[in-house]
Amino acid sequence: MIVEAFVKNMVCNRCIKVLRNELLEAGLDVREVELGRVVYASENIENDTRKLHNVLRENDFELLQNADKILVEQVKLSLIKLLEKLPVQKSGTLSSYLSKETETDYSRLSRIFSYTENITLEKYFIKLKIEKVKELIQSRAYNFTEISQLLDYSNVNYLSRQFKAETGMNLSEYKGLDKNFRNSLDKIV
């Protein structure tokens, strides 16, 4: 029997690699692993589900079984993927992008996301973008204007105001820091 499991807190390719290796080591017949999703074949569902739970727990992942939580995770992953390829390429509004990606009406998405995560979709996306800004500043490959353009800000002043509101410091202050003050994507709420 083929089993599809939805997983919380998978945010990067390293998560995929770790989870795939750990599941194979645990003896699961893994067919596919992608962000937020694992597919495996099982002849003993109870035993394999226990193995899956153990591997997920040991690696700070969580099995999602509630439809609303699965939808919220799909939204998060869609936004993370959107910010992976620069410049940000989305046609239309954030709401139309997410509706298309999840095949769900935006008002429903927004309501479920806000209820489940205690933050609006827009505010969550801003937090993700700010983490991407931090990453790009630390790479020292782009200036602030280029960063604002890559992340689809209307201008660098808007980025600067948003960054200050989220972090309490301006872009130059952050650039001057020697320490990494980035938040893990799976911890953003």
N, C-alpha and C positions, 0 to 999 in steps of 0.2 A: 504494500500500500504506500502511496506517495503522500507525505505529510508536508504541509506548508505552515511555517511558524513565523509570526511577526515579532520582531525584537526591538526593544527600546534601547537607546543610547549608542547606536552604531552611527558614527559621524564621519568616518574617513576610511580610506582604503586599507589602512593598518588594522582597523577593526575587522574588516572582512577577512584579511589574512589570518589574524589571530584566531578568530572564531572558526574559520574553516579548519585550521590546523588542530585546534583543541577538540573540535567535534570528531574529526577523523581519528585522533588519538584515543578518544573515548569509545571508538568503535561504531560510530554512526555511519551509515551509507549516504554520505552527503552528495547531493546532486547539484545544488546551486546555493551560493551565498552572495547576497548583494546587500546594500545598505537597508537595514530594517527588515530583512527577510531571509529565511533559511528554508530550503526544500531538501528533504531527505526521504529515503525509502526505508520502510520499517515492516518487519514481520512480527515484532513484539512491541506494540504501541506503548504499553505501560512501562516496560523496561527502557525503551528508547526515550520516552518523554522524561523519565527520571534522569537519564544521562544528559539530556538537553538542559533541563533545569539546573543540574549541578554545574555544567560548563558555563552556562549563562551567569549564574550566581558568582562563581569563582572569578569571572572576568568583568564584573560590574555591569552586566547587561541584564535585561529583564524581559521575560516572555509576556507579550501582550495578548490578551484574550478578549477584551472588551472592544466592540466595534468602534466606539467613539475614540478610545485611546489609540487604536490602530490608525484612524483617520488623522488624529493630531500628529502622530509620528510621521505619517505620509506628508503632511504639511511642512513639518520641520525639515524633513529630508529634501523636499522640493526646494525649499529656500536655501538650504546649505548647498545643494547642487547648483542652484542659480548663481551663487557667489563663487563657485569654483573656477569657472571660465571667465576670464576678463578680456575685454570689457563686458560688463553685465549685459546680457542679451535677452530682453523680454519685450515682447510687443504688447502695447496696451498697458493697462493698470495692473497693480499687484493682485487685485481681486480677480480680474479676468484670467491672469496667469495661473493663479492657484485653483480657480474653478476648472480650468482646462486640465491642469496636471492631475487633479484628484477626481475629476468627473463628478464634482459635487457643487451644488449651489453655494455661492459665497456667503450668503446670509447664514446658512446652516453651518458652514465651516467656521465662520467668525464666532457664532454663538457657542459652538462646542469647544472651540479652542480657548476662548475667554473663560468659559466655565471650568474646563479641565485644568488649565495652566495658570489661571488668575492673572492673566496679562492679555492684552489685545494682540491680534496678529501683527498689526502695524508696529506696535512697540517691540514685539519680539524680533521682527525683521530689522528694526533699527539697531537693536542690541547685536544681532549677527553682523550687520554692516560695520558697526564700530569695532568689533573684534577683527574683521577683515582689514579695516583701516590700520589697526595696531600692527597686524601682520605685515602689511605693506610698508608702513613706516619703518619697522625693524629691518626689513629687507634692504632698505636704503636704495632701492632701485628706481623709485619714483619720487617726484616732488609732490607737494600737497595738491597742486592744481591737477596734476596727472591722476592722482589717487581719486580726487573728486570726480573726474571724468570717467575713470574706469568703473566706478561704483554707481554711475548714473545719477550723481547729484547735479542739481541745476547750476550750482557754482560753488567755489571753494568756501565762500563765507557761510553758506548754508551747512556745509560739512563741518566747518569749524564750530559753529554754534551748537550743532547736534553733538559733536564730540565733547565739547565743554560741558554740556548738560548731562551727558551720560557718565563722563569720567571725572569731572571736577577739575580738569586741567585742559589747557589749550594744546593744539597739535605740536607746537615747538617745545613746550615743556615735556610732553611725552617723548618726543624724539630725543631730547637731552638726557633721558633717564638711562641708567646702565642696566637696570633690571627689567625682566620680562613681566609685565603686569597684565598678561592676556588671560582670559577665562577660557576654560575648556568648553567646546561647543555643546557637549552633553550636559553641562552645568548651567547653561543660560536659561533662565526662566524669568 
